[in-house]
C-alpha cells in the first residue's frame, strides 16, 4: 500500500511556482502587445538582472 502524505503538508516550491505562473498568465492576458517583454517577465518573476550596461540584448524567442 502506498504511503500517504499528511493532508496539511504543503510543497512551498510548487505553490510559489503556481502563483508565479498565474501572475504571468494574468499579465499576458492583460498585455496590449503580442508578447510580454523579457524585462516585464523578469519583473513579474522578481528576477534581478544585471545592470543595463552589463546585460546583452535579449529578445523573446519567436513563436513556432
PDB file of N, CA, C and O in Angstrom:
ATOM      1  N   UNK A   1       0.846  -1.167   0.000  1.00  0.00           N
ATOM      2  CA  UNK A   1       0.000   0.000   0.000  1.00  0.00           C
ATOM      3  C   UNK A   1       0.904   1.246   0.000  1.00  0.00           C
ATOM      4  O   UNK A   1       1.838   1.322   0.798  1.00  0.00           O
ATOM      5  N   UNK A   2       0.639   2.220  -0.881  1.00  0.00           N
ATOM      6  CA  UNK A   2       1.492   3.408  -0.945  1.00  0.00           C
ATOM      7  C   UNK A   2       1.336   4.264   0.308  1.00  0.00           C
ATOM      8  O   UNK A   2       0.271   4.313   0.923  1.00  0.00           O
ATOM      9  N   UNK A   3       2.427   4.934   0.666  1.00  0.00           N
ATOM     10  CA  UNK A   3       2.402   5.837   1.813  1.00  0.00           C
ATOM     11  C   UNK A   3       1.595   7.076   1.459  1.00  0.00           C
ATOM     12  O   UNK A   3       1.672   7.579   0.338  1.00  0.00           O
ATOM     13  N   UNK A   4       0.832   7.556   2.407  1.00  0.00           N
ATOM     14  CA  UNK A   4       0.021   8.763   2.196  1.00  0.00           C
ATOM     15  C   UNK A   4       0.638   9.927   2.952  1.00  0.00           C
ATOM     16  O   UNK A   4       1.124   9.768   4.071  1.00  0.00           O
ATOM     17  N   UNK A   5       0.613  11.089   2.334  1.00  0.00           N
ATOM     18  CA  UNK A   5       1.115  12.294   2.992  1.00  0.00           C
ATOM     19  C   UNK A   5       0.045  12.842   3.921  1.00  0.00           C
ATOM     20  O   UNK A   5      -1.155  12.670   3.702  1.00  0.00           O
ATOM     21  N   UNK A   6       0.508  13.489   4.936  1.00  0.00           N
ATOM     22  CA  UNK A   6      -0.426  14.138   5.852  1.00  0.00           C
ATOM     23  C   UNK A   6      -1.137  15.249   5.079  1.00  0.00           C
ATOM     24  O   UNK A   6      -0.480  15.985   4.343  1.00  0.00           O
ATOM     25  N   UNK A   7      -2.452  15.394   5.221  1.00  0.00           N
ATOM     26  CA  UNK A   7      -3.198  16.376   4.411  1.00  0.00           C
ATOM     27  C   UNK A   7      -2.791  17.828   4.605  1.00  0.00           C
ATOM     28  O   UNK A   7      -3.125  18.663   3.764  1.00  0.00           O
ATOM     29  N   UNK A   8      -2.078  18.168   5.685  1.00  0.00           N
ATOM     30  CA  UNK A   8      -1.683  19.562   5.899  1.00  0.00           C
ATOM     31  C   UNK A   8      -0.284  19.866   5.370  1.00  0.00           C
ATOM     32  O   UNK A   8       0.171  21.007   5.461  1.00  0.00           O
ATOM     33  N   UNK A   9       0.406  18.865   4.820  1.00  0.00           N
ATOM     34  CA  UNK A   9       1.736  19.085   4.266  1.00  0.00           C
ATOM     35  C   UNK A   9       1.601  19.842   2.957  1.00  0.00           C
ATOM     36  O   UNK A   9       0.807  19.458   2.097  1.00  0.00           O
ATOM     37  N   UNK A  10       2.377  20.928   2.793  1.00  0.00           N
ATOM     38  CA  UNK A  10       2.323  21.723   1.575  1.00  0.00           C
ATOM     39  C   UNK A  10       3.715  21.814   0.963  1.00  0.00           C
ATOM     40  O   UNK A  10       4.715  21.922   1.672  1.00  0.00           O
ATOM     41  N   UNK A  11       3.760  21.770  -0.338  1.00  0.00           N
ATOM     42  CA  UNK A  11       5.013  21.926  -1.069  1.00  0.00           C
ATOM     43  C   UNK A  11       5.146  23.409  -1.403  1.00  0.00           C
ATOM     44  O   UNK A  11       4.530  23.888  -2.354  1.00  0.00           O
ATOM     45  N   UNK A  12       5.944  24.132  -0.629  1.00  0.00           N
ATOM     46  CA  UNK A  12       6.067  25.584  -0.806  1.00  0.00           C
ATOM     47  C   UNK A  12       6.644  25.960  -2.159  1.00  0.00           C
ATOM     48  O   UNK A  12       6.247  26.978  -2.727  1.00  0.00           O
ATOM     49  N   UNK A  13       7.564  25.174  -2.692  1.00  0.00           N
ATOM     50  CA  UNK A  13       8.138  25.470  -4.010  1.00  0.00           C
ATOM     51  C   UNK A  13       7.058  25.360  -5.074  1.00  0.00           C
ATOM     52  O   UNK A  13       6.944  26.232  -5.936  1.00  0.00           O
ATOM     53  N   UNK A  14       6.265  24.296  -5.022  1.00  0.00           N
ATOM     54  CA  UNK A  14       5.192  24.119  -6.010  1.00  0.00           C
ATOM     55  C   UNK A  14       4.165  25.239  -5.899  1.00  0.00           C
ATOM     56  O   UNK A  14       3.702  25.755  -6.916  1.00  0.00           O
ATOM     57  N   UNK A  15       3.806  25.619  -4.685  1.00  0.00           N
ATOM     58  CA  UNK A  15       2.837  26.701  -4.508  1.00  0.00           C
ATOM     59  C   UNK A  15       3.373  28.022  -5.053  1.00  0.00           C
ATOM     60  O   UNK A  15       2.619  28.793  -5.647  1.00  0.00           O
ATOM     61  N   UNK A  16       4.653  28.292  -4.862  1.00  0.00           N
ATOM     62  CA  UNK A  16       5.269  29.508  -5.398  1.00  0.00           C
ATOM     63  C   UNK A  16       5.267  29.480  -6.919  1.00  0.00           C
ATOM     64  O   UNK A  16       4.967  30.491  -7.555  1.00  0.00           O
ATOM     65  N   UNK A  17       5.600  28.328  -7.513  1.00  0.00           N
ATOM     66  CA  UNK A  17       5.599  28.208  -8.971  1.00  0.00           C
ATOM     67  C   UNK A  17       4.194  28.413  -9.533  1.00  0.00           C
ATOM     68  O   UNK A  17       4.029  29.063 -10.565  1.00  0.00           O
ATOM     69  N   UNK A  18       3.197  27.871  -8.873  1.00  0.00           N
ATOM     70  CA  UNK A  18       1.810  28.046  -9.316  1.00  0.00           C
ATOM     71  C   UNK A  18       1.419  29.516  -9.245  1.00  0.00           C
ATOM     72  O   UNK A  18       0.772  30.029 -10.158  1.00  0.00           O
ATOM     73  N   UNK A  19       1.800  30.193  -8.177  1.00  0.00           N
ATOM     74  CA  UNK A  19       1.488  31.612  -8.016  1.00  0.00           C
ATOM     75  C   UNK A  19       2.150  32.453  -9.102  1.00  0.00           C
ATOM     76  O   UNK A  19       1.507  33.323  -9.690  1.00  0.00           O
ATOM     77  N   UNK A  20       3.428  32.203  -9.371  1.00  0.00           N
ATOM     78  CA  UNK A  20       4.148  32.960 -10.402  1.00  0.00           C
ATOM     79  C   UNK A  20       3.578  32.686 -11.792  1.00  0.00           C
ATOM     80  O   UNK A  20       3.469  33.599 -12.610  1.00  0.00           O
ATOM     81  N   UNK A  21       3.218  31.442 -12.058  1.00  0.00           N
ATOM     82  CA  UNK A  21       2.613  31.099 -13.345  1.00  0.00           C
ATOM     83  C   UNK A  21       1.294  31.845 -13.522  1.00  0.00           C
ATOM     84  O   UNK A  21       0.998  32.349 -14.605  1.00  0.00           O
ATOM     85  N   UNK A  22       0.514  31.909 -12.462  1.00  0.00           N
ATOM     86  CA  UNK A  22      -0.741  32.659 -12.516  1.00  0.00           C
ATOM     87  C   UNK A  22      -0.512  34.135 -12.800  1.00  0.00           C
ATOM     88  O   UNK A  22      -1.233  34.738 -13.594  1.00  0.00           O
ATOM     89  N   UNK A  23       0.499  34.721 -12.147  1.00  0.00           N
ATOM     90  CA  UNK A  23       0.816  36.127 -12.397  1.00  0.00           C
ATOM     91  C   UNK A  23       1.220  36.358 -13.853  1.00  0.00           C
ATOM     92  O   UNK A  23       0.831  37.357 -14.457  1.00  0.00           O
ATOM     93  N   UNK A  24       1.999  35.435 -14.413  1.00  0.00           N
ATOM     94  CA  UNK A  24       2.395  35.557 -15.820  1.00  0.00           C
ATOM     95  C   UNK A  24       1.185  35.464 -16.745  1.00  0.00           C
ATOM     96  O   UNK A  24       1.077  36.227 -17.705  1.00  0.00           O
ATOM     97  N   UNK A  25       0.283  34.541 -16.463  1.00  0.00           N
ATOM     98  CA  UNK A  25      -0.905  34.383 -17.317  1.00  0.00           C
ATOM     99  C   UNK A  25      -1.806  35.614 -17.252  1.00  0.00           C
ATOM    100  O   UNK A  25      -2.340  36.044 -18.275  1.00  0.00           O
ATOM    101  N   UNK A  26      -1.977  36.175 -16.075  1.00  0.00           N
ATOM    102  CA  UNK A  26      -2.792  37.384 -15.923  1.00  0.00           C
ATOM    103  C   UNK A  26      -2.156  38.543 -16.677  1.00  0.00           C
ATOM    104  O   UNK A  26      -2.847  39.284 -17.375  1.00  0.00           O
ATOM    105  N   UNK A  27      -0.842  38.704 -16.541  1.00  0.00           N
ATOM    106  CA  UNK A  27      -0.147  39.797 -17.234  1.00  0.00           C
ATOM    107  C   UNK A  27      -0.213  39.614 -18.744  1.00  0.00           C
ATOM    108  O   UNK A  27      -0.396  40.584 -19.480  1.00  0.00           O
ATOM    109  N   UNK A  28      -0.065  38.381 -19.208  1.00  0.00           N
ATOM    110  CA  UNK A  28      -0.121  38.125 -20.651  1.00  0.00           C
ATOM    111  C   UNK A  28      -1.514  38.410 -21.196  1.00  0.00           C
ATOM    112  O   UNK A  28      -1.652  38.954 -22.292  1.00  0.00           O
ATOM    113  N   UNK A  29      -2.534  38.051 -20.450  1.00  0.00           N
ATOM    114  CA  UNK A  29      -3.908  38.289 -20.897  1.00  0.00           C
ATOM    115  C   UNK A  29      -4.225  39.781 -20.936  1.00  0.00           C
ATOM    116  O   UNK A  29      -5.003  40.226 -21.780  1.00  0.00           O
ATOM    117  N   UNK A  30      -3.632  40.554 -20.035  1.00  0.00           N
ATOM    118  CA  UNK A  30      -3.907  41.986 -19.962  1.00  0.00           C
ATOM    119  C   UNK A  30      -3.010  42.818 -20.867  1.00  0.00           C
ATOM    120  O   UNK A  30      -3.262  44.008 -21.057  1.00  0.00           O
ATOM    121  N   UNK A  31      -1.968  42.214 -21.427  1.00  0.00           N
ATOM    122  CA  UNK A  31      -0.997  42.966 -22.233  1.00  0.00           C
ATOM    123  C   UNK A  31      -1.603  43.381 -23.565  1.00  0.00           C
ATOM    124  O   UNK A  31      -2.377  42.642 -24.172  1.00  0.00           O
ATOM    125  N   UNK A  32      -1.238  44.570 -24.003  1.00  0.00           N
ATOM    126  CA  UNK A  32      -1.728  45.054 -25.292  1.00  0.00           C
ATOM    127  C   UNK A  32      -0.874  44.537 -26.444  1.00  0.00           C
ATOM    128  O   UNK A  32      -1.336  44.480 -27.584  1.00  0.00           O
ATOM    129  N   UNK A  33       0.369  44.160 -26.152  1.00  0.00           N
ATOM    130  CA  UNK A  33       1.244  43.632 -27.200  1.00  0.00           C
ATOM    131  C   UNK A  33       1.062  42.117 -27.313  1.00  0.00           C
ATOM    132  O   UNK A  33       0.418  41.493 -26.469  1.00  0.00           O
ATOM    133  N   UNK A  34       1.642  41.534 -28.374  1.00  0.00           N
ATOM    134  CA  UNK A  34       1.510  40.091 -28.605  1.00  0.00           C
ATOM    135  C   UNK A  34       2.236  39.269 -27.548  1.00  0.00           C
ATOM    136  O   UNK A  34       1.776  38.192 -27.170  1.00  0.00           O
ATOM    137  N   UNK A  35       3.371  39.777 -27.070  1.00  0.00           N
ATOM    138  CA  UNK A  35       4.193  39.048 -26.099  1.00  0.00           C
ATOM    139  C   UNK A  35       4.636  39.974 -24.991  1.00  0.00           C
ATOM    140  O   UNK A  35       4.751  41.186 -25.176  1.00  0.00           O
ATOM    141  N   UNK A  36       4.883  39.385 -23.839  1.00  0.00           N
ATOM    142  CA  UNK A  36       5.492  40.153 -22.754  1.00  0.00           C
ATOM    143  C   UNK A  36       6.976  40.284 -23.046  1.00  0.00           C
ATOM    144  O   UNK A  36       7.608  39.338 -23.516  1.00  0.00           O
ATOM    145  N   UNK A  37       7.527  41.444 -22.770  1.00  0.00           N
ATOM    146  CA  UNK A  37       8.962  41.619 -22.949  1.00  0.00           C
ATOM    147  C   UNK A  37       9.699  40.816 -21.868  1.00  0.00           C
ATOM    148  O   UNK A  37       9.137  40.509 -20.817  1.00  0.00           O
ATOM    149  N   UNK A  38      10.944  40.489 -22.141  1.00  0.00           N
ATOM    150  CA  UNK A  38      11.725  39.753 -21.148  1.00  0.00           C
ATOM    151  C   UNK A  38      11.892  40.588 -19.877  1.00  0.00           C
ATOM    152  O   UNK A  38      11.944  40.036 -18.778  1.00  0.00           O
ATOM    153  N   UNK A  39      11.975  41.899 -20.018  1.00  0.00           N
ATOM    154  CA  UNK A  39      12.073  42.760 -18.834  1.00  0.00           C
ATOM    155  C   UNK A  39      10.797  42.674 -17.994  1.00  0.00           C
ATOM    156  O   UNK A  39      10.865  42.643 -16.765  1.00  0.00           O
ATOM    157  N   UNK A  40       9.641  42.635 -18.648  1.00  0.00           N
ATOM    158  CA  UNK A  40       8.362  42.523 -17.923  1.00  0.00           C
ATOM    159  C   UNK A  40       8.252  41.151 -17.246  1.00  0.00           C
ATOM    160  O   UNK A  40       7.774  41.053 -16.116  1.00  0.00           O
ATOM    161  N   UNK A  41       8.689  40.109 -17.928  1.00  0.00           N
ATOM    162  CA  UNK A  41       8.671  38.769 -17.336  1.00  0.00           C
ATOM    163  C   UNK A  41       9.584  38.731 -16.115  1.00  0.00           C
ATOM    164  O   UNK A  41       9.205  38.197 -15.073  1.00  0.00           O
ATOM    165  N   UNK A  42      10.781  39.294 -16.240  1.00  0.00           N
ATOM    166  CA  UNK A  42      11.705  39.352 -15.105  1.00  0.00           C
ATOM    167  C   UNK A  42      11.081  40.109 -13.932  1.00  0.00           C
ATOM    168  O   UNK A  42      11.221  39.711 -12.776  1.00  0.00           O
ATOM    169  N   UNK A  43      10.397  41.195 -14.244  1.00  0.00           N
ATOM    170  CA  UNK A  43       9.739  41.980 -13.203  1.00  0.00           C
ATOM    171  C   UNK A  43       8.668  41.152 -12.487  1.00  0.00           C
ATOM    172  O   UNK A  43       8.581  41.173 -11.259  1.00  0.00           O
ATOM    173  N   UNK A  44       7.866  40.437 -13.246  1.00  0.00           N
ATOM    174  CA  UNK A  44       6.807  39.609 -12.660  1.00  0.00           C
ATOM    175  C   UNK A  44       7.364  38.460 -11.832  1.00  0.00           C
ATOM    176  O   UNK A  44       6.779  38.076 -10.820  1.00  0.00           O
ATOM    177  N   UNK A  45       8.498  37.911 -12.264  1.00  0.00           N
ATOM    178  CA  UNK A  45       9.104  36.787 -11.563  1.00  0.00           C
ATOM    179  C   UNK A  45      10.061  37.237 -10.465  1.00  0.00           C
ATOM    180  O   UNK A  45      10.687  36.409  -9.804  1.00  0.00           O
ATOM    181  N   UNK A  46      10.173  38.562 -10.271  1.00  0.00           N
ATOM    182  CA  UNK A  46      11.041  39.124  -9.236  1.00  0.00           C
ATOM    183  C   UNK A  46      12.498  38.714  -9.445  1.00  0.00           C
ATOM    184  O   UNK A  46      13.201  38.350  -8.503  1.00  0.00           O
ATOM    185  N   UNK A  47      12.929  38.781 -10.703  1.00  0.00           N
ATOM    186  CA  UNK A  47      14.308  38.444 -11.056  1.00  0.00           C
ATOM    187  C   UNK A  47      15.093  39.739 -11.155  1.00  0.00           C
ATOM    188  O   UNK A  47      14.699  40.663 -11.866  1.00  0.00           O
ATOM    189  N   UNK A  48      16.196  39.802 -10.444  1.00  0.00           N
ATOM    190  CA  UNK A  48      17.070  40.973 -10.516  1.00  0.00           C
ATOM    191  C   UNK A  48      18.105  40.715 -11.589  1.00  0.00           C
ATOM    192  O   UNK A  48      18.912  39.795 -11.463  1.00  0.00           O
ATOM    193  N   UNK A  49      18.094  41.510 -12.638  1.00  0.00           N
ATOM    194  CA  UNK A  49      19.036  41.336 -13.736  1.00  0.00           C
ATOM    195  C   UNK A  49      20.300  42.141 -13.521  1.00  0.00           C
ATOM    196  O   UNK A  49      20.414  42.914 -12.569  1.00  0.00           O
ATOM    197  N   UNK A  50      21.236  41.947 -14.413  1.00  0.00           N
ATOM    198  CA  UNK A  50      22.472  42.721 -14.387  1.00  0.00           C
ATOM    199  C   UNK A  50      22.159  44.154 -14.797  1.00  0.00           C
ATOM    200  O   UNK A  50      21.156  44.390 -15.471  1.00  0.00           O
ATOM    201  N   UNK A  51      22.982  45.107 -14.412  1.00  0.00           N
ATOM    202  CA  UNK A  51      22.777  46.480 -14.882  1.00  0.00           C
ATOM    203  C   UNK A  51      22.718  46.514 -16.407  1.00  0.00           C
ATOM    204  O   UNK A  51      23.351  45.695 -17.072  1.00  0.00           O
ATOM    205  N   UNK A  52      21.961  47.456 -16.959  1.00  0.00           N
ATOM    206  CA  UNK A  52      21.739  47.511 -18.404  1.00  0.00           C
ATOM    207  C   UNK A  52      23.027  47.502 -19.214  1.00  0.00           C
ATOM    208  O   UNK A  52      23.065  46.907 -20.291  1.00  0.00           O
ATOM    209  N   UNK A  53      24.074  48.141 -18.727  1.00  0.00           N
ATOM    210  CA  UNK A  53      25.326  48.177 -19.465  1.00  0.00           C
ATOM    211  C   UNK A  53      26.031  46.827 -19.527  1.00  0.00           C
ATOM    212  O   UNK A  53      26.813  46.577 -20.444  1.00  0.00           O
ATOM    213  N   UNK A  54      25.760  45.959 -18.561  1.00  0.00           N
ATOM    214  CA  UNK A  54      26.416  44.655 -18.498  1.00  0.00           C
ATOM    215  C   UNK A  54      25.575  43.529 -19.083  1.00  0.00           C
ATOM    216  O   UNK A  54      26.026  42.385 -19.141  1.00  0.00           O
ATOM    217  N   UNK A  55      24.367  43.839 -19.515  1.00  0.00           N
ATOM    218  CA  UNK A  55      23.444  42.808 -19.973  1.00  0.00           C
ATOM    219  C   UNK A  55      23.376  42.805 -21.493  1.00  0.00           C
ATOM    220  O   UNK A  55      23.159  43.855 -22.098  1.00  0.00           O
ATOM    221  N   UNK A  56      23.556  41.649 -22.121  1.00  0.00           N
ATOM    222  CA  UNK A  56      23.391  41.601 -23.576  1.00  0.00           C
ATOM    223  C   UNK A  56      21.938  41.840 -23.945  1.00  0.00           C
ATOM    224  O   UNK A  56      21.043  41.607 -23.132  1.00  0.00           O
ATOM    225  N   UNK A  57      21.701  42.298 -25.149  1.00  0.00           N
ATOM    226  CA  UNK A  57      20.331  42.498 -25.612  1.00  0.00           C
ATOM    227  C   UNK A  57      19.610  41.170 -25.610  1.00  0.00           C
ATOM    228  O   UNK A  57      20.138  40.154 -26.062  1.00  0.00           O
ATOM    229  N   UNK A  58      18.388  41.194 -25.092  1.00  0.00           N
ATOM    230  CA  UNK A  58      17.596  39.974 -25.014  1.00  0.00           C
ATOM    231  C   UNK A  58      16.278  40.214 -25.733  1.00  0.00           C
ATOM    232  O   UNK A  58      15.700  41.299 -25.668  1.00  0.00           O
ATOM    233  N   UNK A  59      15.827  39.193 -26.408  1.00  0.00           N
ATOM    234  CA  UNK A  59      14.530  39.264 -27.077  1.00  0.00           C
ATOM    235  C   UNK A  59      13.765  37.989 -26.784  1.00  0.00           C
ATOM    236  O   UNK A  59      14.362  36.938 -26.549  1.00  0.00           O
ATOM    237  N   UNK A  60      12.453  38.081 -26.796  1.00  0.00           N
ATOM    238  CA  UNK A  60      11.631  36.891 -26.618  1.00  0.00           C
ATOM    239  C   UNK A  60      11.817  35.992 -27.829  1.00  0.00           C
ATOM    240  O   UNK A  60      11.927  36.494 -28.947  1.00  0.00           O
ATOM    241  N   UNK A  61      11.857  34.675 -27.639  1.00  0.00           N
ATOM    242  CA  UNK A  61      12.006  33.774 -28.776  1.00  0.00           C
ATOM    243  C   UNK A  61      10.808  33.849 -29.696  1.00  0.00           C
ATOM    244  O   UNK A  61       9.695  34.140 -29.258  1.00  0.00           O
ATOM    245  N   UNK A  62      11.038  33.584 -30.982  1.00  0.00           N
ATOM    246  CA  UNK A  62       9.947  33.592 -31.950  1.00  0.00           C
ATOM    247  C   UNK A  62       9.019  32.416 -31.695  1.00  0.00           C
ATOM    248  O   UNK A  62       9.461  31.335 -31.306  1.00  0.00           O
ATOM    249  N   UNK A  63       7.766  32.628 -31.911  1.00  0.00           N
ATOM    250  CA  UNK A  63       6.792  31.541 -31.757  1.00  0.00           C
ATOM    251  C   UNK A  63       6.999  30.530 -32.881  1.00  0.00           C
ATOM    252  O   UNK A  63       7.339  30.900 -34.005  1.00  0.00           O
ATOM    253  N   UNK A  64       6.790  29.244 -32.565  1.00  0.00           N
ATOM    254  CA  UNK A  64       6.997  28.211 -33.615  1.00  0.00           C
ATOM    255  C   UNK A  64       5.969  28.300 -34.716  1.00  0.00           C
ATOM    256  O   UNK A  64       6.006  27.511 -35.661  1.00  0.00           O
TER     257      UNK A  64
END
